[in-house]
Amino acid sequence: MRLTHLLVVSTIAAASAAPLVARQDPQMQHRGEMVMGFDQTKTTHHFSLYEDGGAIEVSVNDPNDTANRDAIRAHLPHIATMFSAGDFDAPMEVHAQQVPGTAEMSKLKDKLTFSYVETPRGGRVDIVTTDKDALAAVHAFLTFQIADHHTGDSTRVTARPKTGRRTPA
């Protein structure tokens, strides 16, 4: 009985240590890899909701994975440019549906700033606004991303960290 209990506990611990991306829909993972250009199972997405907008951060799971790190660093500046122009086709292609908040963000693109920041394991897109309607759209977009990517990130709105790095969930 004790051995069985130990095996169950070990199995649960191993499963909880597995990357959260493993719970994603395999078709979405495939679409994500095609759109983003990097392996979704070897990278981790995080989404943060801030009082002035939010952030999209993608990093490699293995710090020695320079191929996927470089692909992230190529993709995210492109995303910041596309989003700045009001083009939100990439999220629609990844998720195979109209993503909440994108129609509003497209209309309010002049009230939003999308900035790329390189991080040690990948990169981040910071989203900033002072407009309440644009802010609501950003939060709807990021909340959807958290749920659909199964990141486990908090949907609580917090102050943006002074360092720009994401805060723990």
C-alpha positions in Angstrom: 0.0 0.0 0.0 2.8 2.4 0.9 4.6 1.7 -2.4 1.4 2.4 -4.4 0.9 5.7 -2.5 4.5 6.6 -3.3 4.1 5.9 -7.0 0.9 7.9 -7.1 2.6 10.9 -5.4 5.6 10.6 -7.7 3.4 10.5 -10.7 1.5 13.6 -9.6 4.7 15.5 -8.8 6.2 14.6 -12.2 3.0 15.7 -14.0 2.9 19.0 -12.2 6.5 19.7 -13.1 5.8 19.2 -16.8 5.5 22.4 -18.9 2.1 23.8 -18.9 2.2 24.0 -22.7 1.7 20.2 -22.8 -2.0 20.8 -21.9 -2.6 22.9 -25.0 -4.6 21.7 -27.9 -2.1 19.9 -30.2 -3.7 21.6 -33.2 -3.2 25.0 -31.6 0.4 24.1 -30.8 1.0 23.2 -34.5 -0.7 26.4 -35.7 1.4 28.4 -33.1 4.6 26.9 -34.4 3.7 27.7 -38.0 2.7 31.3 -37.1 5.4 32.0 -34.5 8.3 30.0 -36.0 9.4 28.3 -32.8 8.6 25.0 -31.0 5.7 25.5 -28.7 6.7 22.5 -26.5 10.2 24.0 -25.9 9.1 27.4 -25.0 6.8 29.0 -22.4 4.4 31.9 -22.8 3.4 34.2 -20.0 0.8 37.0 -20.0 0.5 39.7 -17.4 -2.3 42.2 -16.9 -1.1 45.6 -15.6 -2.9 48.8 -14.5 -1.5 50.5 -17.7 -1.8 47.5 -20.1 0.0 44.2 -20.0 2.8 42.1 -21.4 3.4 39.0 -23.5 6.6 37.2 -22.6 8.0 34.1 -24.3 11.1 32.2 -23.2 12.9 29.0 -24.0 12.7 26.3 -21.3 16.3 25.3 -21.8 18.7 28.3 -21.6 21.0 26.5 -24.1 18.3 26.4 -26.8 19.6 29.3 -28.9 17.6 28.3 -32.0 14.2 28.8 -30.3 15.5 31.8 -28.3 16.5 33.5 -31.6 13.2 32.6 -33.2 11.4 34.2 -30.3 13.5 37.2 -30.7 12.7 37.4 -34.4 9.0 36.9 -33.9 8.2 39.3 -31.0 9.5 42.5 -32.6 7.4 41.6 -35.7 4.4 41.1 -33.5 4.9 44.5 -31.8 5.1 46.1 -35.3 2.0 44.3 -36.5 0.0 45.1 -33.4 1.0 48.7 -33.6 -0.5 48.8 -37.1 -3.7 47.3 -35.8 -3.0 43.9 -37.4 -4.1 41.1 -35.1 -4.2 38.3 -37.7 -1.5 36.2 -36.0 -3.5 35.5 -32.8 -6.5 34.6 -35.0 -4.4 32.2 -37.0 -3.0 30.6 -33.8 -6.3 30.3 -32.0 -8.4 29.6 -35.1 -11.0 32.1 -34.0 -11.5 35.8 -33.4 -9.6 36.6 -30.3 -11.4 38.7 -27.7 -10.1 42.3 -27.5 -8.4 42.3 -30.9 -11.2 44.1 -32.8 -11.2 46.9 -30.2 -7.4 47.1 -30.1 -7.3 47.4 -33.9 -9.8 50.3 -33.7 -7.9 51.9 -30.8 -4.4 51.2 -32.1 -3.4 54.9 -31.9 -4.1 54.8 -28.1 -1.8 51.8 -27.6 2.0 51.3 -27.5 3.6 48.0 -28.2 7.3 47.8 -27.4 9.6 44.8 -27.8 12.1 44.1 -25.0 14.8 41.3 -25.3 15.0 39.1 -22.2 17.8 36.6 -21.3 15.7 33.6 -22.6 13.6 35.2 -25.3 11.6 38.4 -25.3 8.6 40.4 -24.2 6.1 42.7 -25.8 5.0 45.5 -23.4 1.6 46.9 -24.1 0.8 50.4 -22.6 -2.2 52.6 -22.8 -3.9 55.4 -20.8 -7.3 54.9 -22.6 -9.9 53.0 -20.5 -11.5 51.3 -23.6 -8.1 50.2 -24.9 -7.1 49.0 -21.5 -10.3 46.8 -21.3 -9.5 45.4 -24.7 -5.9 44.6 -23.7 -7.1 42.8 -20.6 -9.7 40.8 -22.5 -7.0 39.8 -25.0 -4.5 38.8 -22.3 -7.1 37.0 -20.2 -8.1 34.9 -23.2 -4.5 34.1 -23.9 -3.9 32.9 -20.3 -6.9 30.6 -20.6 -6.3 29.2 -24.1 -2.5 28.7 -23.6 -3.2 27.2 -20.1 -0.3 29.2 -18.7 -1.6 29.4 -15.1 -0.8 33.1 -15.0 -2.9 35.3 -12.8 -5.7 37.3 -14.3 -5.4 39.9 -11.5 -4.5 43.4 -12.6 -1.3 44.6 -10.8 1.1 47.5 -11.1 3.8 47.1 -13.7 7.1 46.0 -12.1 9.7 48.7 -12.2 12.1 46.3 -13.9 9.6 45.5 -16.6 9.9 41.8 -15.8 6.7 39.8 -15.1 5.6 39.3 -11.5 5.0 35.9 -10.1 1.5 34.5 -10.5 
